[in-house]
Amino acid sequence: MEGFHLAYPLRLIPYVAITLIFAFTFHEFAHAYVAYKFGDNTAKKQGRLTLNPLQHLDPIGTILIFIAGFGWARPVPVNRFYFKKPRLAGILVSAAGPLSNLILASLGFIVGYGLMRFSVGSSAYFDEFLMIFINLNIVLFIFNLIPLPPLDGYRIVEDLAPHHVRAKMTQYEQYGMLIFLILVITPLDRFTIQPIFSIVVPWVREGLSNFYYTLFF
């Protein structure tokens, strides 16, 4: 198909696929695990309290990552009725997903600098994979904190907001997905999503890199 381009070069597709399996799986597992710890076993009953990727990957959401550069996993079901402190639990459950991606990015730096520190050789292919692994997890960390439904950032803001503000947010939430898609897949992304990534992603990556470099060297 003339004019059709994937979001990533073909040679990088295996690296991206492996990264997404880890990133999406740990992200959704983190949601399920924290919800379970706060008394909600809904995800566990549905087989989502697991590190089995097949329980978390969404076929369409995964394919879109390669085509459009963004996508999603299957959302973990959460029933706030079981939480003794719904707001606190809601914030921590929502934050657990993005934080899991930040942890994975950190593990990438730990592995990379660990190999350097102990003079363990690695191939150029592994170094390239590690760079993609770190970058994609940082992107997912930041992307999911954007305060637009259905992203985790919106749920965090929703739980932090006063009751009257939350009522208004719920009223207009139905338009959130439309606004989200407009900002992501139209030329408007050059003024909204892309500036966030071009500024925040390098800032987070450099911060993590400096922190772990200091630890190892």
N, C-alpha and C positions, 0 to 999 in steps of 0.2 A: 504494500500500500504506500504510494508515493506521499511523502510529507509526514508519515507517521514515525514518531520517535519515542523510544522508551525513556523513562526518567533517569535511567542509569545505563552506562555502556554494557553490552552483553557480557564482557569478560568479568564484570563486577557483580552480575546477578547472583552467582552462588554465594558470594560474601554477604550480599544484602539479604538473601533468603535465610541464611544461617543466623544472621543478626536478628532478623525479625522474629524468627522462631523463639529465640531466647527473650527478646525484648517484650513481645506481646504476651508470651506465656508468664513471665515473671510479673509483668504489670497486672494482669488480671488475677493471678494467684495472690498477689499482695493485697488487692481489694478484698478478695474472698477470705484471706487469712485474718486480716484485721477485723472485718465484720464478724467473723466467727468468734474472735477473742472478745468482742463486745456483746456476744450473746445471740447473734443472728446466724442461724445454721441453714438459711435458705440456699446459699451457694453450695454448701456441703451436700445437702440433700439432692441437688441437681448435678452432682459430680464435678463441681467447679473448684473444689478445694484440692487441687492437684496440679502437678507440674507437667502433666501430659499435654503437649501442644495441641493435640487433636480436640481437646475440650475447650480450647480458647480461641483458636484461629478462625477468622471469618473469611471464607473463600473470596468474596467480592472485595472486602476491605483489604485483604492481603494482595490481591492482584492489582488493585488500584495504586498501591505503593510503587509498583514497577512501572505503571503507565503514567500516573499523574504526579507521583512523588509524595502522596499522602494516602492514608488509609486508616483502618481500625481493626480491632479484634472484637470478639463477641463480648458485649458488656456483661459484667457479673451482676446477677440479681441481688438487690439489697432491700431488706424489709426493716425500715426504721422503727417499726412497732416493738421490736425486741430490744432496742437500745434503752438502757436506763437513763443515759444522758444523750438524747438524740443529736443535739447540736455538736457536742464534742466528738462523739463517735462518728457522726457524719463527716466532719472535717478531717478526722484522722483516716477514715476509710477512703475518702476521696484523694487525700494527699499521698496515700500509700502507693498508688499506681505510679505517679510521676517520680516519686522518691526511689522506687525500685529501679527505674531507668537511670537515675543519677548514680545509684549504687553500682549498676552494671558498667556504666562509663568509668567509674572509679576503679573497678576491678580490671578494666582494660588498661588503665594507666599503671596499676600495680603490677600486672603481668609484664607490660612493656618495659618499665623501669627495673623490675626485678630481674628480667633477663639481662639487661644492660649491666646492672650492679654486680651480678655474679658471673659476668662474662660468658653467658650462655648464648651461643650463636642462634640466630633465627633467619629464616629465608625472607626474601623480598616479598613473597606472596603472603606470608604470615603477617609481616609488618603492614602490608596494605589492608589485609583483613582487619587487623587491630585498629587501624585508623578509621575504617568504615564503622566498625563496632562501636567505637567511642563516639564518633560524630553522630551516628543515627540515634544512639541512646540519649545523647544530649538534646538532639532535636525533639525527640519524643517527650523528654522531660519538660522542655519549654513549651512545646506545642500543646500538651495536655493541661498546662497551667493557664492558657488563654481563657479569660472569663466569658466564654460563649457556650451556650448549650450545643451539643451534649457533652462538652469536655469537662474534665475534673475541676478545672479552675472555676468554672461557673458554679459547680456544686459547693465548692469551698466558700465562694463569695455569698452564695445563697444562705449557707448556714451561719455566716458571720453577720449578715444583714439583720436589722431590726425587723420585727414581725410585719409592720406595715409596708416596709420596703420589699420584704420577701413576698407578700401578697401581690404586689405590683409585678414583681419579677415572674411569678407563676402565671399571672394573667397574660403576659406577652411571651412566655416561653415557647409557645407553639410556633412563633416566627423565628425562633433562634436558629433552627437548622437551615432555614432559607437564607438568613443573614450570613451564617457561617459559610455556606456553599458559595454565596456571592463574593465574599471576601477572599475565599481560597482559590476558586477556579476561574474567576474573571480577571481582567487586567487591573482591577482594584487591588489585587494582592501586591502589586508593586508599591503601593502606598500604605499597606496595612501589615500583612503577614511577612513579606520579604524583608522590610526594614527591621522587624523584630528579630528575625533569624540572623540577618547580616550583622547586627550589633550584639545581640545577647549570646548567640551560640559561640562566637569567637571569645567573648568575655568569659563565659563559663568554662570553655575548654582551656583557655590560658590559665585561669584560676586553679583549676584542677591539676593541670600540668605542673604549674609552679609548686603547688602544695605537695604533690607526690614526688616530684624531683628533689625537693628539700628533704623529704623523709628518707629517700634512698641514697642521696649523695651529700 
